[in-house]
Amino acid sequence: LATKATTVTTEQDGLDVTRYYRAEGRDYGWMDGYDPEVEQALRSTLASFRPDIVHVHHWHRLTNNLVAICADLSIPVVVTLHDVWTSCPRIHRIHREGLFCREPLLTAPCLHCVERTQWQTDLEVADALALRQQMIGAELAMASALIVPSEAHRSLLLQLLELPENSLTVLPHGSLQTLMAQERRAGLSAFPNRPLQIGHWGYFLYHKGTHLLLEALHRLDDPSTVQVHLIGTALEQAYGERLRDLAGGLSVQFHDVYQPADLQTFDLDLAVFPSITSESYSFTIDEALQLGLPVLVSDRGALSERIGKAGLTFRAGDAEDLAQRLQEILDKPELLDMMRRNIRPDTLYSMKAHVATLEKIYEDAT
């Protein structure tokens, strides 16, 4: 942050990278979609750089007319839709009460779900919601191409945004890491002759469902048969404290900040990713498959699509169903071997393949 909005250009890996810094003390809420300072900075940058194409990855905390700005300058735009922000001011379609919302825009209960000030009326909020959606609709219509990273995300957005069937191109992310799978242990040091070693990593957030994993452990026949490694950090202090409370009486280790390569140092049997929201891709799935780990995931979004037979699913948001799946693995250890044999890290989309397809999309757009 700075005392006033500014841009700073630096060199990184041989490329010029320009970063925008919002003015210090400026709040940002869902109604603050348009930002004239961002528009001014973007127009200035585009005028000096004159790119052949612009690739927009998000509007959040920038301005909601990024594509319109580029169109005004006759620059084609490709957009990747990484989440459901285009259909939800709360970004992840998680209701205030914590449930996932699948309602299309015309029936979604946004009016009584979004944040508002105490003096704003229903009419004012409704008008703001309508304006937001009008701007987003215009942005999507002006884009030369719309990319999504999975078939599951494509299906969800087609339903939520009521877009034409051929409007979204599925392009999986290129795999960013090359992790080595550990040799599977044999003998007394391995499960089931020791507690099942479960790994869960990334940022700990409510919509990632980290709490569901700990709630599920309390429901096991014997929680001492499982040890959980939480690798990462909670972005909100209150949520971190909730996880610490839930870990009481369980065998849970908190490992804090990590680098992806650090995951190779953990002797794990199973990875668990219990997201409540609809994940569009999940790099943690990439990492788990490269590590040779079977995966237990929620049945919402791209997670179940991506694991194939290399894991199991449970009902999203249901700690009891997650517990039943864990208990099934504890009761039938051979399930782990079966899932492990179905892991195919070689099927992950390489960065080379991703870039080749992306270049073709850029060529078509220009």
N, C-alpha and C positions, 0 to 999 in steps of 0.2 A: 504494500500500500504506500501511497505518496500523498503529500498535501494537496496535489491536484492530479487529475488523470494524465498519464504520460505513457509513452512507448519507449522501449529500450531495445536496441538491436545489438546482438552479440554473435560471435562465431562459435558454432558447435559442430564438431566432427566435419569441418570443412564447409558447413552450410551457414548462411546468415539466418538467424532466428530472431524474430521481433516479438516481444512480449508486451502485452497491454497491462497496465497497473491502474486499478480503480482508485479514485481519490479516497484518501483516508477518512473514515467516519461515515461513509455513505452506506446506508443499509440497502439490502436487496431482498425484495419479496416478489411473489409471483405476479403481482400487478405492475412491477417495474420492468415490463418486457422491453419497451423501447428505451434506448439510451442514446441521446444525441452526441454525447462525448465519444462513445464507441464508434458511432457512425463517422464522426469527423476523423477519428484516428484511422479507421479502416480505409476511408476514401483517400486519405493522405498516403497511407502505405501502398495501396493499390496503384495510385498515380505514379509513385516513384519506382515501383517494382514492375508494373505492367505484366502480370502473369497471363499465361495462355488459358489457364483454368484455375478455379478455386474449389477446394474440397472442404466442405463444412462438416464438422463432426458434432457440433452442438451449438445451441444459441444461449444456453443458460449462463447467466452472469455476463453476457455480452449484450446483444440487442436482437430483437425478434425480426429484424428486416435485413439480415445478412445477405440472403439471396437477392432481394430486391435491389440492394446497393450494387451488387455485382452486375445484375441485369441492366441497371441504369448506365453502367460503364461498358456494356456489351461483352462481359466476361462470363462464359458458361460456368455452371456450378454443378458439382456432384455432391450429394449429401449421403452420409451414412447415418442411419437411425439406430443408435446404440441401445435405446431404452424406450419407454412409453411416455416420455415427457411431452411429446406432441399431442397426447390425448389426456394429459393429467398435470394440472398445476403443482401437484405434490410430487411429481416426477416419477414415482414408482408404482402408482395406483394402489397405495396402501391407505385404507380408510383410517379415520381418526381412531377408531376402535381396534385397529390392527389387522383387519381382514383385507384380502386382495379384492379389488373391484374389477369385474369383467364387463361392466355395463358399457354399451356403445355411447357415444357422446350425447345423443339425443335424450337418453334416459339416465345417464350417469348422475348421481346425487352430488355433483360438485358444489352446488350453491350452499349446502350446509356442511361441506367437508373442508373447503379451503379456508386458509387463515384470513381473518378480517379484523379491522379495528372495531372497537365497541360502538362507534358512531356511524358505521357504514350500514346502509339499508340493504334489504334483499335486492331491490331494484338496481342499486349501484353495483353490487357484486355481480348480478346477472349480466349487466351491461359490460362489465370488465371481462367476464368469462366469454361473452359473445365476441368481443373485440379480439381477445386473445386467439380464439379459434379461427376468426376471420384472417388474422395475420398469418397464423401457422398454415392455414389452407392455401393462402396465396404463395407462401414460401415453397411449399411442396409442389404446387402447380408450376412454378417458374423454374424449378430445378431440372437440369437436363437428364439426370439419372438419380434414382433413389436406391441405395444399397442397404441390405440387412445381412447380419452375419449367420443366420440359420433359418431353416425352413419353418421351425416353430415360431420364430419371431415374425416371419413374413405372414403366417396365418393369423397370428394375433392382431397385427397392425391392420391387415385387410379387414378384419372384423370390427376393430375399434374405430378406424378412420374412414371406413367405407370407400376405400380406394379401388380403382380398377384392378382386375386380377393380374394384368401384365405390368403394373406400375413399379413393382419391387423386384430388384435383382438380388439373389442370394449369393453372397461371396463370403465364405468363412475367413476369419482372421488368419493371418499367417502365424505359425507357431514361433514364439519369441525365444523360447528356452530350449536347451538341449541338456536334459537331465539324465543321469545314469541310474538305472534300477539297481537296487541292492540285491546281492545274492540271497535267495531265500534260505533262512536258517533251517536246520533240521535238528531233531533231538530235543533234549529237555529245555533248551533255551527258547523254543518256538511255541506259538499258540498251537494247540490248546493246553500245552504244559506250562503256560504262563498266562497272565491276563491278556485279553485282546487289546492290541495297541491301536488306538484310533487317532487319526490326525485330522484337524480342521484348521485351515489357514486362510489368511487374507485380512481384510478389515472386518472387525466385529461390529455389526450394525443390526438393528432390529430386523430389517427386511432380509438380511442374510440368514436369519433364523438360528444364530449361534445358541440362543437360549433354549431352543427346542431340543438340541442335542443333550444338554445338561438335564432338562426336564425328563427326557426319555430315560436317562440313566437311572433316575430315582425309581422308575417303574419296572426295572429289570428284576428277575427273580433274585439275583445276587449281584448287586452293583460292583462288588469287589472283583468280579471276573473281567472287568474292563478298566483300562487306563486311557485317559484322553489327554492329548497334547493340543492345546490351543496356541497356535503359532501366528502371532500378529498382535494388533492393538485395537482397542475399542476407541472409536472416534468421539464418542460422547461419554463423559465421566459417569453419568447416571447409569448408562447401559453397562459400562464396565463394572460398576459396583453391583449391579443386578447379577452379572455373571459370577462375580466372586461369591455372592450370597448363595446362588444356586449350586456352586461347586462345593459347598459345605457338606461334609460326610462322604464325598466322592474322591476318587483318585484322579485329580485333574492337575496338570502342570501348565502354567502360563509362561510362554516363552518370549513374549514381547516382539520387538522389531526383528525382521529377518530379511535376507536376500534370497531369491529363488534357489540359488545354488545350495543354501543352507538346508533345504528340505532333504537333500541327499544324506544328511548326517543323522536323520531320525530313523529308527528301526520300527517301521509301522506295518500294520497288517491290513488296514482299511482306511479309506478317506471318506469323510461324511460332509456333505454340503446341503444343508436343509433349508434352502432359500424359500421365503414366503412369497416374494415377488416373482415375476416371470423373467428369468434370466434370458438374455438374448444370445449368449455364447458361453462364457466362463473359461478364462485362462487357467483357473485352478484345476479344471478338468484336464486340460492339456498336461499340466504338471503331474497330476496323479497318474495319468496313463503312461507318461514317460517314466515315472518312478516304478511302474509295474504294480500299482496298487488297485485292487478292486474298489468300486465306488458305490456309496449309498447316497441317493439324492432324492429330493422331492420330485413329484411327478408333474410339475408345472414348468412350462417354458422349454428351453433348449437342453436342459440338463439330462432328462431321460432320453431325449433324441440322440444325444451325443455319446452316451455310455454304451448303448447297445446291450450286448450280453455280458459286458464286463462289470456289471453291477446290478443293484436292486433299487427299486423306487418305493416310496411311501407317499401317502396322501399329504400334500403340501399343507403346512400349518398344523399338522396332527401329531403331537408328541407321543400319544398312545400308539399310533400306527408305526411311528419310527421305532419305538421301544419293541414292538412285536417283531419288526424286521431284525433288529439287533439280537433279540432273543433267539430268533430262528438261526442266525449265524452261530451264536454261542452253542446252541443245541446240535447243530449240524456243521461242524468245522469244515467238512468237505466242500461246502458251498463256496468257501473262499478260494479253494484250489480250482473249482469249476469256473468261477468268474475270472480268476487270474489267467487261466488258459485262453480266455476269450479277449484278453487285452491286445489291441492292435495299435501300438503307438505309431507304426509306420503309415497308418491311414490319416494322421493329422496333416492338415493342409500346410505345406511348407511356405515360408515367406517368399521364396522364389516363385512358386505357383500363384500366390496371392498377388504379387506385384505384376506378374505377366497378365493376369486377368484384369487387374485394375488399369494397367496401361491401355488395354483394349477398350475399356469403358471410357477412359479419358479421350482416346482417339475418336470414338463415336460421338462423344459430347462436343468435341471441337470441330 
